[in-house]
Amino acid sequence: MRTTRSKDGTILAYDVTGSGPALIYITGASCFRNFFPIREDVKSFSTRFTVYNYDRRGRGDSGNTLPYSVEREVEDIEAMIDAAGGKAFLYGHSSGAVLALEAALRLKHKVAKVVIYDASYVHNEEEKREYEKLRQTVESLLEVKNDSSAMKTFLKGIGMPKFFVFLLPLFPGWKTMKALAPTLSYDISLTKDLPPLERVAHISLPIHIIVGEKSPLGIRDVGCKLAAAIPNAKFTELAGEDHMVSSKTLLPLFSDFF
């Protein structure tokens, strides 16, 4: 484990794996750098890239300076880019894709290219209303320190199968995953609105927008809208893939685009 310090003093924990061009991996909600699926992704990506896999603030071994804001998370990405030598590729998944787009807007001189997968903004007003109800329920549970129920409620609310959520406490990483529950409010704040199409239209960096063919319709719709709004964006719908995309399927796309 290595550490670096963000602009507001927050300590960020990260690992460096592999060799090749620097790639910053920005994970989504309920993920941390030692979560098994994340480790498997890094194992694949590190065959072609030097992967910087970090705990977003409030997760794993990283600090959590309050109050939270998207600006602080972008500063965290900048700190990771600086740790990687001052310029890097970005890969963001789900809410991490939202942060990757923000970094493309705010850190364009330090970001080489960006790949995003399943950016998880709400896609219409009806979904926005439903997501607001989920936010209120999750935050009510967090207020009474019921982290386990907050995490399970969130995961079911975003479409994870109920039987899988029921089995989660049996997994070795559940204790750490449950401890991430307070950061759900961060991810909800990132994704509670419609995609900011007018803002992302100012992105001048090369962007590859990827969605899964089996991902929720709303996420696929968001991907199409982003691709139409961002100048010269590349768009791919991956056949047979859902929100938990295979890193082995992504790797050839990374190699080609980056």
C-alpha positions as CSV (number, residue, x, y, z in Angstrom):
1,M,0.0,0.0,0.0
2,R,1.1,3.5,-0.8
3,T,-0.4,6.8,0.2
4,T,-0.6,10.4,-1.1
5,R,-2.3,13.5,0.1
6,S,-5.1,15.3,-1.6
7,K,-5.4,19.1,-1.7
8,D,-7.6,19.3,1.5
9,G,-5.1,17.1,3.4
10,T,-7.1,13.8,3.0
11,I,-4.8,10.8,2.9
12,L,-5.5,8.5,-0.1
13,A,-4.4,4.9,-0.1
14,Y,-3.5,3.2,-3.3
15,D,-1.7,0.3,-4.9
16,V,0.4,0.3,-8.1
17,T,0.4,-2.8,-10.3
18,G,1.8,-3.7,-13.7
19,S,3.9,-1.8,-16.2
20,G,3.1,0.4,-19.2
21,P,1.2,3.7,-19.4
22,A,-0.4,5.0,-16.2
23,L,-4.1,4.2,-15.8
24,I,-6.1,5.6,-12.8
25,Y,-9.0,3.2,-11.9
26,I,-12.0,5.2,-10.5
27,T,-14.4,2.7,-8.9
28,G,-18.2,3.0,-8.4
29,A,-20.5,2.8,-5.3
30,S,-19.9,0.2,-2.6
31,C,-16.4,-0.6,-4.0
32,F,-12.9,-0.3,-2.5
33,R,-9.5,-1.2,-3.9
34,N,-9.3,-4.7,-2.2
35,F,-12.8,-5.7,-3.2
36,F,-12.5,-9.1,-5.1
37,P,-14.0,-7.9,-8.4
38,I,-11.7,-4.8,-8.3
39,R,-8.6,-6.9,-7.7
40,E,-9.6,-9.1,-10.7
41,D,-10.0,-6.1,-12.9
42,V,-6.6,-4.8,-11.9
43,K,-5.1,-8.2,-12.6
44,S,-6.3,-8.0,-16.2
45,F,-5.6,-4.3,-16.8
46,S,-2.0,-4.5,-15.3
47,T,-1.0,-6.8,-18.1
48,R,-0.9,-3.8,-20.4
49,F,-0.9,-0.8,-18.0
50,T,0.5,0.5,-14.8
51,V,-2.7,0.6,-12.8
52,Y,-3.2,3.0,-9.9
53,N,-6.0,1.5,-7.9
54,Y,-7.0,3.8,-5.0
55,D,-9.6,3.9,-2.3
56,R,-11.9,6.8,-2.9
57,R,-12.3,9.1,0.2
58,G,-14.2,7.4,3.0
59,R,-13.3,3.9,1.8
60,G,-10.8,1.3,2.8
61,D,-7.6,2.8,4.0
62,S,-8.3,6.4,2.8
63,G,-9.3,9.3,4.9
64,N,-12.6,11.1,4.8
65,T,-12.3,14.9,5.4
66,L,-15.7,16.6,5.5
67,P,-17.7,18.2,4.1
68,Y,-18.0,16.1,1.0
69,S,-18.1,17.6,-2.5
70,V,-17.5,16.5,-6.1
71,E,-14.7,19.1,-6.2
72,R,-12.9,17.3,-3.4
73,E,-13.2,14.0,-5.3
74,V,-11.8,15.6,-8.5
75,E,-8.9,16.9,-6.4
76,D,-8.3,13.3,-5.2
77,I,-8.1,12.2,-8.8
78,E,-5.6,15.0,-9.5
79,A,-3.5,13.8,-6.5
80,M,-3.5,10.3,-8.0
81,I,-2.5,11.6,-11.4
82,D,0.4,13.5,-9.8
83,A,1.4,10.3,-8.0
84,A,1.4,8.6,-11.4
85,G,3.8,11.2,-12.9
86,G,1.6,14.2,-13.8
87,K,-0.5,12.8,-16.6
88,A,-2.5,9.6,-17.0
89,F,-5.4,7.7,-18.6
90,L,-8.6,7.5,-16.6
91,Y,-11.1,4.6,-16.4
92,G,-14.3,5.2,-14.5
93,H,-17.0,2.7,-13.7
94,S,-20.6,3.6,-12.8
95,S,-20.4,6.6,-10.4
96,G,-16.7,6.5,-11.0
97,A,-17.6,7.3,-14.6
98,V,-19.3,10.5,-13.5
99,L,-16.1,11.5,-11.7
100,A,-14.0,10.6,-14.7
101,L,-16.1,13.0,-16.8
102,E,-15.7,15.7,-14.1
103,A,-12.0,15.2,-14.2
104,A,-12.0,15.5,-18.0
105,L,-13.7,18.9,-17.6
106,R,-11.5,20.2,-14.8
107,L,-8.1,18.5,-15.2
108,K,-7.8,18.4,-19.0
109,H,-4.1,19.2,-19.1
110,K,-3.4,16.3,-16.8
111,V,-5.7,13.7,-18.4
112,A,-4.6,12.0,-21.6
113,K,-7.8,10.0,-22.5
114,V,-10.8,8.7,-20.7
115,V,-12.8,5.5,-20.8
116,I,-16.1,5.3,-19.0
117,Y,-18.4,2.4,-18.5
118,D,-22.1,2.6,-17.5
119,A,-22.2,6.2,-16.3
120,S,-25.0,6.0,-13.7
121,Y,-26.8,9.3,-13.9
122,V,-30.6,9.0,-13.7
123,H,-32.0,9.1,-17.3
124,N,-35.4,10.7,-16.9
125,E,-37.6,12.6,-14.4
126,E,-39.5,9.5,-13.3
127,E,-36.2,7.7,-12.4
128,K,-35.1,10.9,-10.7
129,R,-38.1,10.9,-8.4
130,E,-37.7,7.2,-7.5
131,Y,-34.0,7.8,-6.8
132,E,-34.8,10.6,-4.5
133,K,-37.1,8.3,-2.5
134,L,-34.2,5.8,-2.3
135,R,-31.9,8.6,-1.2
136,Q,-34.2,9.5,1.6
137,T,-34.5,5.9,2.8
138,V,-30.8,5.2,2.7
139,E,-29.9,8.5,4.5
140,S,-32.5,7.8,7.2
141,L,-30.9,4.4,7.8
142,L,-27.4,6.0,7.9
143,E,-28.6,8.6,10.5
144,V,-29.4,5.8,12.9
145,K,-26.1,4.0,12.1
146,N,-27.9,1.0,10.4
147,D,-25.1,0.6,7.8
148,S,-26.0,-3.0,6.9
149,S,-29.6,-2.1,6.0
150,A,-28.5,1.1,4.2
151,M,-26.2,-0.9,2.0
152,K,-28.7,-3.6,1.3
153,T,-31.5,-1.1,0.6
154,F,-29.3,0.8,-1.8
155,L,-28.2,-2.3,-3.7
156,K,-31.7,-3.6,-4.1
157,G,-32.8,-0.1,-5.1
158,I,-30.4,0.1,-8.0
159,G,-31.5,-3.3,-9.3
160,M,-29.2,-5.9,-7.7
161,P,-31.1,-9.2,-7.4
162,K,-32.6,-9.7,-4.0
163,F,-31.2,-13.2,-3.5
164,F,-27.7,-11.9,-4.2
165,V,-28.2,-9.0,-1.7
166,F,-29.4,-11.6,0.9
167,L,-26.2,-13.7,0.4
168,L,-23.8,-10.7,0.6
169,P,-23.2,-11.1,4.4
170,L,-21.7,-14.5,3.7
171,F,-19.0,-13.0,1.5
172,P,-15.6,-12.4,3.1
173,G,-15.6,-8.7,2.1
174,W,-19.0,-7.9,3.6
175,K,-17.7,-6.3,6.8
176,T,-15.6,-3.9,4.8
177,M,-18.3,-3.3,2.2
178,K,-20.8,-2.5,5.0
179,A,-18.4,0.0,6.5
180,L,-18.6,1.9,3.1
181,A,-22.3,2.6,3.7
182,P,-21.8,6.3,4.7
183,T,-20.2,6.9,1.3
184,L,-23.4,5.9,-0.5
185,S,-24.6,9.4,0.0
186,Y,-21.5,10.6,-1.9
187,D,-22.4,8.3,-4.9
188,I,-26.0,9.3,-4.8
189,S,-25.1,13.0,-4.9
190,L,-23.0,12.3,-8.0
191,T,-25.7,10.4,-9.9
192,K,-29.1,11.9,-8.7
193,D,-29.4,14.3,-11.6
194,L,-29.8,13.9,-15.4
195,P,-26.5,13.9,-17.3
196,P,-25.2,17.5,-17.7
197,L,-25.2,17.4,-21.4
198,E,-24.4,21.1,-21.9
199,R,-21.4,20.9,-19.6
200,V,-19.9,17.7,-21.0
201,A,-20.2,19.2,-24.5
202,H,-17.1,21.2,-23.5
203,I,-15.0,18.1,-23.0
204,S,-12.2,18.3,-25.6
205,L,-10.3,15.1,-24.6
206,P,-10.7,11.8,-26.4
207,I,-13.5,9.9,-24.6
208,H,-14.6,6.3,-25.1
209,I,-18.2,5.8,-23.7
210,I,-19.0,2.1,-23.2
211,V,-22.2,0.5,-22.0
212,G,-23.2,-3.1,-21.5
213,E,-25.9,-4.6,-23.8
214,K,-27.5,-6.2,-20.8
215,S,-27.1,-3.1,-18.5
216,P,-30.3,-1.3,-17.5
217,L,-32.1,0.6,-20.3
218,G,-31.6,3.9,-18.5
219,I,-27.9,3.5,-18.3
220,R,-27.7,2.6,-22.0
221,D,-29.8,5.7,-22.7
222,V,-27.5,7.9,-20.7
223,G,-24.5,6.5,-22.6
224,C,-26.1,7.4,-25.9
225,K,-26.9,10.9,-24.8
226,L,-23.4,11.5,-23.5
227,A,-21.9,10.2,-26.8
228,A,-24.1,12.6,-28.8
229,A,-23.2,15.5,-26.6
230,I,-19.4,15.1,-26.3
231,P,-17.6,16.1,-29.5
232,N,-15.8,13.2,-31.2
233,A,-16.7,10.8,-28.5
234,K,-16.5,7.1,-29.3
235,F,-19.4,4.9,-28.3
236,T,-19.5,1.1,-27.9
237,E,-22.3,-1.2,-26.6
238,L,-20.7,-4.4,-25.4
239,A,-22.5,-7.5,-26.5
240,G,-23.4,-9.9,-23.6
241,E,-22.1,-7.6,-20.9
242,D,-24.1,-6.1,-17.9
243,H,-23.1,-3.6,-15.3
244,M,-20.5,-5.9,-13.8
245,V,-18.5,-5.9,-17.0
246,S,-15.7,-8.4,-17.6
247,S,-12.3,-6.8,-17.5
248,K,-11.0,-9.3,-20.0
249,T,-13.6,-7.9,-22.5
250,L,-12.6,-4.4,-21.7
251,L,-8.9,-4.9,-22.0
252,P,-8.7,-5.0,-25.8
253,L,-10.8,-1.9,-26.0
254,F,-8.4,-0.2,-23.6
255,S,-5.4,-1.2,-25.6
256,D,-6.9,0.0,-28.8
257,F,-8.2,3.3,-27.5
258,F,-5.4,4.3,-25.1
